[in-house]
C-alpha cells in the first residue's frame, strides 16, 4: 500500500471471529489497524469518527445485519470499501449485497481469500479517489477556461472534425449578435452574415477563417466583416488553426476574432484628417495669392467706378468686373476658412442668442415648404468664437439641409450644454474632455451613404448638379469649427435624414459676453489729412493702397520691406500717424517690422492686414488686445473706415499737437 497501516472497522458479534480476521490479515502480510465492534450502537459511534479505509462486516448479527450496515455506509460514505465476511451467505443474498454496493464478500471458512480481497478493495478505492480528483481538477480547469473564454475581449469559436460548433463564447454571441445554433460549415458564411473586409462582398463558405482552419490551414490576421441582421457592421481580424490529438490527427478547429471596428474608424479619421490638412495647406497658399490679385482687381475697379459718371456707357462693364471680383474674393474666404488660415475676431458669445437672431433670416432662406424648428436651451455656457464665422457655419448647414429635402421637410436646430468625458470624445475627433456647447442641425431629407459621408468635408466635393454648388460650404464649416477649437461630425443613413453635431468648448471662466459688431453702411467714405506709412511687399497692392488713401486726403509713404520702412521713418521730417503693415513680409514678419518702427516713432498707431498668416498666434485668432486688423481682400471703402477708426480711437495727445 502506501506504507501506512490500513485502518479497518470490523463489525462482528463473535470475539473469536475478530481474532481470526486479524490473524488472517497479518498472515497475508498486511499492516492493519483493526477496530472491532460487536453491535449497531458501537458501529455507528465508530463511524461518526470516520477515518477508516475499509469496513468488514458479518452478514448476520443479533440486532443488526450486514445489508443494513452497508446501506448506512453508502449513505454516509458512498465510496467507502465494504467487504462482507460471513459464515454462510446464500447466492441471492450475495447478489443483493453486491447490488447494494458491497465491494466483495468472503466466507469465514475461506479467510485465506480475505487478504487479496482487501488489497483489491483498497486499490480500487485509491483508483476511484484519483479518478475523482482528476475529474474534479478537470472540471475546475474547464470552469476556469470557460470563464476566461467568456470574459476575454475576443470572439472565439471552435468546432469538431465534422464542423459541429463546440465553442461559441460570449463576445461572439453578444458583440456580433450571432447565435450558436449548429449549422454545417457550408452555411457558416450565410448564417453568420460574414462578408469580405469591404463589408459588401459575401464571404464564400470555404473562405471563412474557421472553414480554412478546419481544412488544416494556419490562419493569421484574416480580415472580414460581420453584418448582423440588426445593428451596425463590425470589422474583424481572425486567427486560428486546426486542433489535433496526440497522434497528430485533426479533430477540429478554433479561431479567435478581434473586433477592430473602432481602430479602423480611428485610422480612417486620421487618414481623412491628414488628407484635409494637405488640401488645406494647398488651399491656403492658393487663396493667399488670389487675395493679392483680387485686391488689385477689386480696388482699381472700385476707384474707376468712383470717378466714372453715372451715365457712362462703360460703367456696367466695370461694375460686372467688380462683382465678379467680389464673388471670387468670397470664394477665397471660403478656402481660407477651410484651411484654417483666416483671422478670427474671437468674442465670448451666447450661441443661443446668435441662433435666435438669425431665425428670421434663416426662415427666408429655406422657403415655405421647409419647417424650421429651433430648440435652444436656456442658460447655455459661453463660447469663444467669431460670431460672423459661426453665422456662416449655420447658414451653410441649413442650406445643405434644405437642398437635401427637394420636396420639403423639417430642419431642427438645437443648442444645448454637453459634457464630454474621456470615453465619449472617441466619437469626436480632436475634442478634449470637459464642458462644451452642442450645436446640432438635423433634417428629414434623403440622407447619405457612408461613401458620401467620408468626403463631405473635402473642398469642391458636391453631390449637387453642375452649377448648383461649389462644394465649399461644408469644408468651410469644417475649417471654421476646427479653428474655433471645436469639432464637427455627421451621422446619416440613406432615407433617414442627416444630422450635424458641432461641439464648442466652454469659454474660460471669468470671460464676459461681448457684443457682436454690425458693420454700418450707407455713410460716405471717411477722409483725413494724416500721414500713413504702408509696408507691403506686393507692389501692386502697395500702389493701390497709396493711391486710394491719397484720394481720401492722406499723405502716404510706402515701402516693401523693413529697410525701406526704416528709411522712410528716418527721412520723413513730419509726423507719421499710422503704419499699415502686412503680417507676412519677406525676411522679417510684419509684427517685427512694426516693433522696429515703433522704437523709432513710438507715437505711431499700427494697423495689420493679411490674406493669411503662418504666425502661430494670429493663425489661431488670438490677436493682442487692441491691435487692429483688416482681412484681405478688402474694399477700399472698408480700408478707409478702418484707417479712420484706428486714428480716431487711439490718437495720442502729442500727435494732435504735432499733427
C-alpha positions as CSV (number, residue, x, y, z in Angstrom):
1,X,0.0,0.0,0.0
2,X,1.3,3.5,0.8
3,X,3.4,2.4,3.9
4,X,0.7,3.4,6.4
5,X,-1.4,0.8,8.3
6,X,-4.8,0.1,6.8
7,X,-7.5,1.4,9.2
8,X,-10.3,-1.2,9.3
9,X,-13.6,-1.2,11.2
10,X,-14.7,-4.8,11.8
11,X,-18.4,-5.4,12.8
12,X,-19.0,-8.9,14.2
13,X,-20.7,-10.1,17.4
14,X,-18.2,-13.0,17.9
15,X,-14.8,-12.1,19.5
16,X,-13.2,-15.3,18.1
17,X,-14.1,-14.1,14.6
18,X,-12.4,-10.8,15.4
19,X,-9.2,-12.6,16.2
20,X,-9.4,-14.9,13.2
21,X,-9.8,-12.0,10.8
22,X,-6.9,-10.1,12.4
23,X,-4.7,-13.2,12.2
24,X,-5.7,-13.8,8.6
25,X,-4.7,-10.2,7.6
26,X,-1.4,-10.4,9.5
27,X,-0.7,-13.8,7.9
28,X,-1.1,-12.2,4.5
29,X,1.4,-9.5,5.4
30,X,-1.0,-6.6,5.6
31,X,-0.2,-3.9,8.1
32,X,-3.6,-3.2,9.6
33,X,-5.1,-1.2,12.5
34,X,-8.3,-3.1,13.2
35,X,-11.0,-1.7,15.4
36,X,-13.6,-4.3,16.4
37,X,-17.2,-3.5,17.3
38,X,-20.0,-6.0,18.0
39,X,-23.2,-4.1,17.9
40,X,-25.1,-1.4,16.0
41,X,-24.5,1.3,18.6
42,X,-20.7,0.8,18.7
43,X,-20.6,0.6,14.9
44,X,-22.4,3.9,14.4
45,X,-20.3,5.6,17.1
46,X,-17.1,4.5,15.4
47,X,-18.4,5.6,12.0
48,X,-19.0,9.0,13.4
49,X,-15.3,9.4,13.9
50,X,-14.7,8.3,10.3
51,X,-11.1,8.0,9.1
52,X,-11.4,4.2,8.2
53,X,-10.0,2.9,5.0
54,X,-12.2,-0.3,4.9
55,X,-15.3,-1.8,6.5
56,X,-15.6,-5.5,7.3
57,X,-19.0,-6.8,8.5
58,X,-20.6,-10.1,9.3
59,X,-23.8,-10.8,7.3
60,X,-26.0,-11.6,10.4
61,X,-25.9,-10.1,13.8
62,X,-28.4,-10.4,16.7
63,X,-29.7,-6.8,16.4
64,X,-28.3,-5.9,13.0
65,X,-27.3,-7.3,9.7
66,X,-24.7,-6.6,7.0
67,X,-27.1,-5.2,4.4
68,X,-28.4,-2.5,6.8
69,X,-24.8,-1.6,7.8
70,X,-23.9,-1.5,4.0
71,X,-26.8,0.9,3.3
72,X,-25.7,3.2,6.2
73,X,-22.2,3.2,4.8
74,X,-23.3,4.1,1.3
75,X,-25.5,6.9,2.7
76,X,-22.7,8.3,4.8
77,X,-19.6,7.5,2.8
78,X,-20.6,6.5,-0.8
79,X,-17.1,5.4,-1.8
80,X,-16.1,3.5,1.3
81,X,-14.8,-0.1,0.6
82,X,-17.1,-2.6,2.2
83,X,-16.5,-6.4,2.4
84,X,-18.9,-8.9,3.9
85,X,-17.3,-11.6,6.0
86,X,-19.8,-14.3,6.9
87,X,-20.1,-17.9,7.8
88,X,-22.9,-18.6,5.4
89,X,-24.4,-16.4,2.7
90,X,-26.8,-17.6,0.0
91,X,-26.4,-16.8,-3.6
92,X,-29.4,-14.4,-3.6
93,X,-28.0,-12.6,-0.5
94,X,-24.6,-12.3,-2.2
95,X,-26.1,-10.9,-5.3
96,X,-28.2,-8.5,-3.3
97,X,-25.2,-7.3,-1.3
98,X,-23.1,-6.7,-4.4
99,X,-26.1,-4.9,-6.0
100,X,-26.4,-2.7,-2.9
101,X,-22.7,-1.6,-3.2
102,X,-20.6,-4.2,-1.4
103,X,-17.1,-4.3,-2.7
104,X,-16.8,-8.1,-2.1
105,X,-17.8,-10.9,0.2
106,X,-15.6,-13.6,1.9
107,X,-16.7,-16.7,3.7
108,X,-15.3,-17.3,7.2
109,X,-14.1,-20.8,6.3
110,X,-12.0,-19.3,3.4
111,X,-10.3,-16.4,5.2
112,X,-7.2,-17.0,3.1
113,X,-9.1,-15.0,0.4
114,X,-9.5,-12.0,2.7
115,X,-6.1,-10.5,2.2
116,X,-6.3,-10.4,-1.6
117,X,-9.8,-9.0,-1.4
118,X,-8.7,-6.3,1.0
119,X,-5.8,-5.4,-1.3
120,X,-8.1,-5.2,-4.3
121,X,-10.7,-3.1,-2.4
122,X,-8.1,-0.6,-1.2
123,X,-6.5,-0.4,-4.7
124,X,-9.9,0.2,-6.3
125,X,-10.7,2.8,-3.7
126,X,-7.4,4.6,-4.3
127,X,-8.1,4.5,-8.1
128,X,-11.6,5.9,-7.6
129,X,-10.2,8.6,-5.4
130,X,-7.5,9.5,-8.0
131,X,-10.1,9.4,-10.8
132,X,-12.5,11.7,-8.8
133,X,-9.6,14.1,-8.1
134,X,-8.7,14.1,-11.8
135,X,-12.3,14.7,-12.8
136,X,-12.6,17.5,-10.2
137,X,-9.4,19.1,-11.4
138,X,-10.6,18.7,-15.0
139,X,-13.9,20.3,-14.2
140,X,-12.2,23.1,-12.3
141,X,-9.9,23.7,-15.2
142,X,-12.8,23.6,-17.6
143,X,-14.7,26.1,-15.5
144,X,-11.6,28.3,-15.4
145,X,-11.1,28.0,-19.1
146,X,-14.7,28.8,-19.8
147,X,-14.7,31.8,-17.5
148,X,-11.6,33.1,-19.4
149,X,-13.2,32.4,-22.8
150,X,-16.4,34.1,-21.7
151,X,-14.6,37.2,-20.5
152,X,-11.9,37.9,-23.0
153,X,-12.4,40.7,-25.5
154,X,-12.1,38.4,-28.4
155,X,-14.7,36.2,-30.1
156,X,-13.7,32.6,-30.0
157,X,-15.4,29.8,-32.0
158,X,-14.4,26.1,-32.2
159,X,-15.8,23.0,-34.0
160,X,-15.1,19.3,-34.1
161,X,-13.9,17.4,-37.2
162,X,-17.4,17.3,-38.6
163,X,-17.9,21.0,-38.4
164,X,-20.2,21.0,-35.4
165,X,-19.7,24.1,-33.3
166,X,-18.4,23.1,-29.9
167,X,-17.5,26.6,-28.5
168,X,-19.2,29.9,-29.1
169,X,-18.2,32.4,-26.4
170,X,-19.9,35.5,-25.1
171,X,-18.4,38.1,-27.4
172,X,-19.4,36.0,-30.4
173,X,-23.0,35.8,-29.1
174,X,-23.4,39.4,-27.8
175,X,-21.0,41.6,-29.7
176,X,-21.7,40.2,-33.1
177,X,-25.4,39.2,-32.5
178,X,-24.8,35.7,-33.7
179,X,-26.5,32.5,-32.4
180,X,-24.8,29.2,-31.5
181,X,-27.3,27.1,-33.4
182,X,-25.5,24.2,-35.1
183,X,-25.2,24.7,-38.8
184,X,-22.9,22.9,-41.3
185,X,-19.7,24.6,-42.4
186,X,-21.0,25.3,-45.9
187,X,-23.7,27.6,-44.3
188,X,-21.4,29.4,-41.8
189,X,-21.0,32.5,-44.0
190,X,-24.7,32.9,-44.8
191,X,-25.9,32.1,-41.3
192,X,-23.5,34.4,-39.5
193,X,-23.6,37.3,-42.0
194,X,-19.9,37.1,-43.0
195,X,-18.6,39.4,-45.6
196,X,-15.2,40.4,-47.0
197,X,-13.3,43.3,-45.5
198,X,-15.2,45.8,-47.7
199,X,-18.4,44.8,-45.9
200,X,-20.2,44.4,-49.3
201,X,-18.9,41.1,-50.8
202,X,-20.4,38.0,-49.2
203,X,-17.7,35.7,-47.9
204,X,-17.6,32.3,-49.6
205,X,-18.1,29.4,-47.2
206,X,-14.7,28.0,-47.9
207,X,-13.1,31.3,-47.2
208,X,-14.3,31.7,-43.7
209,X,-11.5,31.5,-41.2
210,X,-13.0,28.6,-39.3
211,X,-13.5,26.6,-42.5
212,X,-9.9,27.3,-43.6
213,X,-8.6,26.2,-40.2
214,X,-10.8,23.0,-40.4
215,X,-9.1,22.2,-43.7
216,X,-5.7,22.3,-41.8
217,X,-4.7,25.9,-42.7
218,X,-3.0,28.1,-40.2
219,X,-5.0,31.4,-40.4
220,X,-3.3,34.7,-39.5
221,X,-4.9,38.1,-39.4
222,X,-7.7,37.3,-41.9
223,X,-9.9,40.4,-42.4
224,X,-13.7,40.1,-42.6
225,X,-16.9,42.0,-41.7
226,X,-19.9,40.7,-39.8
227,X,-23.1,42.3,-40.9
228,X,-25.8,41.3,-38.3
229,X,-29.5,41.3,-39.0
230,X,-29.7,44.2,-36.6
231,X,-27.1,46.6,-35.5
232,X,-24.1,48.1,-37.2
233,X,-21.5,46.0,-39.2
234,X,-18.3,45.1,-37.4
235,X,-14.8,44.8,-38.8
236,X,-12.9,41.7,-37.5
237,X,-9.5,40.2,-37.8
238,X,-9.4,36.4,-37.3
239,X,-6.5,34.0,-36.5
240,X,-6.7,30.3,-35.7
241,X,-5.8,26.8,-36.9
242,X,-6.7,23.1,-36.7
243,X,-6.9,21.2,-33.4
244,X,-5.1,17.8,-33.4
245,X,-4.9,14.9,-31.0
246,X,-1.8,13.2,-29.6
247,X,-1.2,11.3,-32.9
248,X,-1.5,14.5,-35.0
249,X,-4.9,13.7,-36.4
250,X,-7.2,16.7,-37.0
251,X,-10.1,16.6,-34.6
252,X,-11.4,20.1,-35.0
253,X,-10.5,23.8,-35.5
254,X,-10.5,27.0,-33.4
255,X,-10.5,30.7,-34.4
256,X,-10.2,33.9,-32.4
257,X,-11.8,37.0,-33.8
258,X,-10.8,40.5,-32.7
259,X,-13.2,43.5,-33.1
260,X,-11.2,46.2,-34.8
261,X,-14.2,48.4,-35.8
262,X,-13.1,51.3,-33.6
263,X,-9.5,51.0,-34.6
264,X,-10.3,51.1,-38.3
265,X,-12.7,54.1,-37.7
266,X,-9.8,56.0,-36.0
267,X,-7.5,55.1,-38.8
268,X,-10.0,56.4,-41.3
269,X,-10.4,59.6,-39.3
270,X,-6.6,60.0,-39.2
271,X,-6.3,59.5,-43.0
272,X,-9.2,61.9,-43.5
273,X,-7.6,64.5,-41.2
274,X,-4.3,64.2,-43.0
275,X,-5.9,64.5,-46.4
276,X,-7.9,67.5,-45.3
277,X,-4.8,69.1,-43.8
278,X,-2.8,68.6,-47.0
279,X,-5.7,70.0,-49.1
280,X,-6.0,72.9,-46.6
281,X,-2.3,73.9,-46.9
282,X,-2.7,74.0,-50.7
283,X,-6.0,75.9,-50.5
284,X,-4.5,78.4,-48.1
285,X,-1.5,79.1,-50.3
286,X,-3.7,79.5,-53.4
287,X,-6.1,81.7,-51.6
288,X,-3.3,84.0,-50.3
289,X,-2.0,84.6,-53.8
290,X,-5.6,85.1,-55.2
291,X,-6.3,87.6,-52.4
292,X,-3.5,89.9,-53.5
293,X,-4.6,89.7,-57.2
294,X,-8.2,90.2,-56.3
295,X,-7.3,93.1,-54.1
296,X,-5.8,94.9,-57.1
297,X,-8.7,94.0,-59.4
298,X,-11.4,94.9,-56.9
299,X,-9.6,98.0,-55.7
300,X,-8.9,99.6,-59.0
301,X,-12.4,98.7,-60.4
302,X,-13.8,100.5,-57.3
303,X,-11.6,103.5,-57.9
304,X,-12.7,103.6,-61.6
305,X,-16.4,103.4,-60.5
306,X,-15.9,106.3,-58.1
307,X,-14.5,108.5,-60.8
308,X,-17.0,107.4,-63.5
309,X,-20.1,109.4,-64.0
310,X,-23.4,107.5,-63.6
311,X,-24.3,107.7,-67.2
312,X,-21.1,106.5,-68.6
313,X,-21.8,103.5,-71.0
314,X,-18.8,101.6,-69.7
315,X,-20.0,101.7,-66.1
316,X,-22.0,98.5,-66.4
317,X,-18.9,96.6,-67.7
318,X,-16.7,97.9,-64.8
319,X,-19.5,97.0,-62.3
320,X,-19.6,93.5,-63.7
321,X,-15.8,93.2,-63.2
322,X,-16.2,94.4,-59.7
323,X,-19.0,92.0,-58.8
324,X,-17.0,89.1,-60.3
325,X,-14.1,90.1,-58.2
326,X,-16.2,90.2,-55.1
327,X,-17.5,86.7,-55.8
328,X,-14.0,85.4,-56.3
329,X,-13.0,87.1,-53.0
330,X,-15.9,85.3,-51.3
331,X,-14.6,82.0,-52.7
332,X,-11.1,82.6,-51.4
333,X,-12.5,83.4,-48.0
334,X,-14.1,80.0,-48.0
335,X,-10.8,78.4,-48.9
336,X,-9.1,80.2,-46.1
337,X,-11.9,79.1,-43.7
338,X,-11.4,75.5,-44.8
339,X,-7.6,75.7,-44.5
340,X,-8.0,77.4,-41.1
341,X,-5.7,80.3,-42.0
342,X,-8.1,83.2,-41.8
343,X,-8.0,85.7,-39.0
344,X,-10.9,85.2,-36.5
345,X,-12.2,88.1,-34.4
346,X,-12.9,86.0,-31.4
347,X,-15.6,87.1,-28.9
348,X,-17.3,85.5,-25.9
349,X,-20.8,84.9,-27.0
350,X,-24.1,83.1,-26.3
351,X,-24.7,80.6,-29.0
352,X,-28.4,80.5,-28.3
353,X,-28.7,84.3,-28.8
354,X,-26.8,84.1,-32.0
355,X,-29.1,81.4,-33.4
356,X,-32.2,83.3,-32.3
357,X,-31.0,86.5,-34.0
358,X,-30.7,84.5,-37.3
359,X,-34.1,83.0,-37.1
360,X,-35.9,85.3,-39.5
361,X,-33.1,85.3,-42.0
362,X,-32.9,81.5,-42.0
363,X,-36.7,81.1,-42.5
364,X,-36.5,83.4,-45.5
365,X,-33.5,81.3,-46.8
366,X,-35.2,77.9,-46.6
367,X,-38.5,78.8,-48.2
368,X,-42.1,78.0,-47.3
369,X,-42.1,74.2,-47.9
370,X,-39.5,73.6,-45.2
371,X,-40.4,73.8,-41.5
372,X,-37.7,75.2,-39.2
373,X,-37.7,74.1,-35.6
374,X,-35.3,75.7,-33.0
375,X,-34.7,74.1,-29.6
376,X,-32.4,76.4,-27.7
377,X,-31.7,75.6,-24.1
378,X,-31.7,78.4,-21.6
379,X,-28.5,79.2,-19.7
380,X,-26.1,78.0,-22.3
381,X,-22.4,78.1,-21.4
382,X,-20.5,80.9,-23.1
383,X,-18.2,80.0,-26.0
384,X,-15.4,81.9,-27.7
385,X,-15.7,82.3,-31.4
386,X,-16.0,84.7,-34.3
387,X,-19.8,85.4,-34.5
388,X,-19.7,86.2,-38.2
389,X,-17.9,82.9,-38.9
390,X,-20.4,80.9,-36.8
391,X,-23.3,82.5,-38.6
392,X,-21.6,81.3,-41.9
393,X,-21.4,77.8,-40.5
394,X,-25.0,77.8,-39.5
395,X,-26.1,79.1,-42.9
396,X,-24.1,76.6,-44.7
397,X,-25.6,73.7,-42.7
398,X,-29.1,75.0,-43.1
399,X,-28.7,75.5,-46.9
400,X,-27.4,71.9,-47.2
401,X,-30.3,70.6,-45.2
402,X,-32.8,72.5,-47.4
403,X,-31.2,71.2,-50.6
404,X,-31.4,67.6,-49.2
405,X,-35.2,68.0,-49.0
406,X,-36.4,68.9,-52.5
407,X,-40.0,68.0,-51.6
408,X,-39.9,69.8,-48.3
409,X,-39.4,68.6,-44.7
410,X,-38.2,69.7,-41.3
411,X,-34.9,71.3,-40.2
412,X,-34.2,71.1,-36.5
413,X,-31.6,73.4,-34.9
414,X,-30.6,72.5,-31.3
415,X,-28.3,74.2,-28.9
416,X,-27.6,72.6,-25.5
417,X,-24.8,72.2,-22.9
418,X,-22.9,69.0,-23.2
419,X,-20.1,67.3,-21.1
420,X,-17.6,65.2,-23.0
421,X,-15.8,62.6,-20.9
422,X,-12.7,60.6,-22.0
423,X,-14.9,57.8,-23.3
424,X,-17.2,60.0,-25.3
425,X,-14.5,62.0,-27.1
426,X,-13.6,59.0,-29.1
427,X,-16.5,59.8,-31.4
428,X,-15.4,63.4,-31.7
429,X,-12.0,63.7,-33.4
430,X,-9.8,66.4,-31.8
431,X,-12.2,67.1,-28.9
432,X,-10.9,67.3,-25.3
433,X,-12.8,66.3,-22.2
434,X,-14.8,68.9,-20.4
435,X,-17.8,71.2,-20.6
436,X,-19.0,72.1,-24.2
437,X,-21.9,73.6,-26.0
438,X,-23.5,71.4,-28.7
439,X,-25.0,72.9,-31.9
440,X,-26.9,70.5,-34.0
441,X,-28.6,70.8,-37.4
442,X,-30.8,67.9,-38.4
443,X,-33.0,67.3,-41.5
444,X,-35.5,64.8,-42.6
445,X,-34.0,64.6,-46.1
446,X,-32.5,62.0,-48.3
447,X,-29.6,61.1,-46.1
448,X,-26.1,60.0,-47.3
449,X,-24.2,56.8,-47.9
450,X,-21.0,56.1,-45.9
451,X,-19.0,56.8,-49.1
452,X,-20.5,60.3,-49.4
453,X,-20.1,60.9,-45.7
454,X,-16.4,60.1,-46.0
455,X,-15.9,63.0,-48.5
456,X,-18.4,65.7,-47.4
457,X,-15.8,67.9,-45.8
458,X,-13.4,67.9,-48.7
459,X,-13.4,71.1,-50.7
460,X,-15.2,71.1,-54.1
461,X,-16.8,67.8,-53.3
462,X,-20.6,68.0,-54.0
463,X,-23.5,65.8,-54.9
464,X,-25.4,68.7,-56.4
465,X,-25.8,69.3,-60.1
466,X,-23.2,71.3,-62.0
467,X,-23.7,75.0,-61.4
468,X,-25.7,74.5,-58.2
469,X,-22.9,74.4,-55.7
470,X,-19.2,75.0,-55.3
471,X,-18.7,72.1,-52.8
472,X,-17.1,74.6,-50.3
473,X,-20.0,75.0,-47.8
474,X,-19.2,72.1,-45.6
475,X,-15.5,72.3,-46.0
476,X,-15.8,76.0,-44.9
477,X,-17.8,74.9,-41.9
478,X,-15.2,72.3,-41.0
479,X,-12.4,74.8,-41.1
480,X,-14.2,77.5,-39.1
481,X,-15.2,75.0,-36.4
482,X,-11.8,73.5,-36.2
483,X,-10.1,76.9,-35.9
484,X,-12.5,77.9,-33.2
485,X,-11.4,74.9,-31.2
486,X,-14.5,72.8,-31.8
487,X,-15.3,69.6,-33.6
488,X,-17.9,68.7,-36.2
489,X,-19.3,65.3,-37.1
490,X,-22.1,63.9,-39.2
491,X,-24.5,60.9,-38.8
492,X,-26.7,59.9,-41.7
493,X,-28.2,56.9,-43.4
494,X,-29.9,56.8,-46.8
495,X,-33.6,57.7,-46.5
496,X,-33.1,58.6,-42.8
497,X,-32.0,62.2,-42.9
498,X,-28.8,63.8,-41.8
499,X,-27.6,65.3,-38.5
500,X,-24.5,67.5,-38.0
501,X,-23.3,67.9,-34.4
502,X,-20.8,70.6,-33.5
503,X,-19.1,70.8,-30.1
504,X,-17.6,74.1,-28.9
505,X,-15.6,74.1,-25.7
506,X,-16.8,76.4,-23.0
507,X,-15.1,79.8,-22.8
508,X,-12.6,80.2,-19.9
509,X,-14.1,81.1,-16.6
510,X,-14.5,84.8,-16.0
511,X,-14.8,85.7,-19.7
512,X,-17.6,88.3,-20.2
513,X,-20.0,88.1,-23.1
514,X,-19.1,90.7,-25.8
515,X,-21.3,92.5,-28.3
516,X,-21.5,91.3,-31.9
517,X,-20.5,94.3,-34.0
518,X,-22.5,95.2,-37.0
519,X,-21.0,96.9,-40.0
520,X,-22.5,100.3,-40.7
521,X,-23.4,101.0,-44.3
522,X,-24.7,103.9,-46.4
523,X,-22.3,106.6,-45.0
524,X,-19.8,108.4,-47.1
525,X,-16.2,107.1,-47.2
526,X,-14.2,108.9,-44.5
527,X,-11.2,111.1,-45.3
528,X,-8.2,112.5,-43.4
529,X,-5.1,114.6,-43.6
530,X,-2.7,112.4,-41.5
531,X,0.5,110.8,-42.7
532,X,0.3,107.0,-43.3
533,X,3.2,104.6,-43.9
534,X,2.3,101.5,-45.9
535,X,4.6,98.4,-45.6
536,X,3.6,95.8,-48.2
537,X,5.8,93.6,-50.3
538,X,3.4,93.2,-53.2
539,X,4.0,96.3,-55.4
540,X,0.5,96.3,-57.0
541,X,-1.3,96.2,-53.6
542,X,1.1,98.8,-52.2
543,X,0.4,101.2,-55.1
544,X,-3.4,100.6,-54.8
545,X,-3.4,101.4,-51.1
546,X,-1.3,104.5,-51.6
547,X,-3.5,105.9,-54.4
548,X,-6.7,105.1,-52.5
549,X,-5.6,106.8,-49.3
550,X,-4.2,109.8,-51.3
551,X,-7.6,110.2,-52.9
552,X,-9.0,110.4,-49.4
553,X,-6.6,113.2,-48.4
554,X,-3.8,111.3,-46.6
555,X,-0.1,111.8,-47.1
556,X,1.2,108.3,-47.9
557,X,4.7,106.8,-47.6
558,X,5.3,103.3,-48.8
559,X,8.0,100.5,-48.5
560,X,8.2,96.9,-49.5
561,X,10.3,95.6,-46.5
562,X,12.0,96.6,-43.2
563,X,14.9,98.5,-44.7
564,X,12.7,100.7,-46.8
565,X,10.3,101.3,-43.9
566,X,13.2,102.4,-41.6
567,X,14.5,104.7,-44.3
568,X,11.0,106.3,-44.6
569,X,10.9,106.9,-40.8
570,X,14.4,108.5,-40.8
571,X,13.9,110.7,-43.8
572,X,10.4,111.9,-43.3
573,X,10.6,115.2,-41.3
574,X,7.0,115.3,-40.3
575,X,4.8,113.3,-38.0
576,X,3.8,109.7,-39.1
577,X,0.4,108.9,-37.6
578,X,-0.2,105.4,-38.7
579,X,1.7,102.4,-40.2
580,X,-0.3,99.8,-42.2
581,X,1.7,96.6,-42.4
582,X,1.2,93.2,-44.0
583,X,1.6,90.4,-41.4
584,X,3.7,88.3,-43.7
585,X,6.7,90.1,-45.2
586,X,10.0,88.7,-46.7
587,X,12.7,88.0,-44.2
588,X,11.2,89.7,-41.1
589,X,7.5,89.5,-40.4
590,X,5.1,92.4,-40.1
591,X,5.0,92.3,-36.4
592,X,8.8,92.5,-36.1
593,X,8.8,95.4,-38.6
594,X,6.4,97.4,-36.6
595,X,8.3,96.8,-33.4
596,X,11.4,98.3,-35.1
597,X,9.5,101.2,-36.4
598,X,7.8,101.9,-33.0
599,X,11.2,102.1,-31.4
600,X,11.9,105.0,-33.7
601,X,8.5,106.6,-33.7
602,X,6.6,105.4,-30.6
603,X,3.7,107.8,-31.3
604,X,2.6,105.8,-34.5
605,X,-0.5,103.7,-34.5
606,X,-0.5,100.2,-36.1
607,X,-3.0,98.5,-38.5
608,X,-2.2,94.9,-39.6
609,X,-3.5,93.4,-42.9
610,X,-3.2,89.9,-44.3
611,X,-4.6,87.4,-46.7
612,X,-3.5,84.7,-44.3
613,X,-0.5,84.3,-41.9
614,X,1.7,81.5,-40.7
615,X,2.3,83.3,-37.5
616,X,1.1,80.8,-34.8
617,X,-0.6,83.5,-32.6
618,X,-2.5,85.1,-35.4
619,X,-3.4,81.9,-37.1
620,X,-5.2,80.8,-34.0
621,X,-7.2,84.0,-34.0
622,X,-5.5,85.3,-30.8
623,X,-4.5,88.9,-31.7
624,X,-3.0,91.0,-28.9
625,X,-5.7,93.1,-27.3
626,X,-6.1,96.5,-29.0
627,X,-4.2,95.6,-32.2
628,X,-6.4,96.4,-35.2
629,X,-6.5,94.1,-38.2
630,X,-8.2,94.1,-41.7
631,X,-8.6,91.0,-43.8
632,X,-7.5,90.9,-47.5
633,X,-9.0,91.4,-49.9
634,X,-10.8,94.4,-48.6
635,X,-13.0,97.1,-50.2
636,X,-11.3,100.5,-50.4
637,X,-14.2,101.9,-48.5
638,X,-13.7,99.4,-45.7
639,X,-10.0,100.3,-45.6
640,X,-10.8,104.0,-45.4
641,X,-13.2,103.3,-42.5
642,X,-10.7,101.1,-40.7
643,X,-7.9,103.7,-41.0
644,X,-10.2,106.4,-39.7
645,X,-11.4,104.2,-36.9
646,X,-7.8,103.5,-35.8
647,X,-6.7,107.1,-36.0
648,X,-9.8,108.5,-34.2
649,X,-10.0,105.9,-31.4
650,X,-6.4,106.0,-30.1
651,X,-4.7,109.1,-31.3
652,X,-2.2,110.4,-28.6
653,X,-2.5,114.0,-27.3
654,X,1.1,114.7,-28.6
655,X,0.0,113.6,-32.0
656,X,-2.8,116.1,-32.0
657,X,-0.4,118.9,-31.2
658,X,2.3,117.9,-33.7
659,X,-0.2,116.7,-36.4
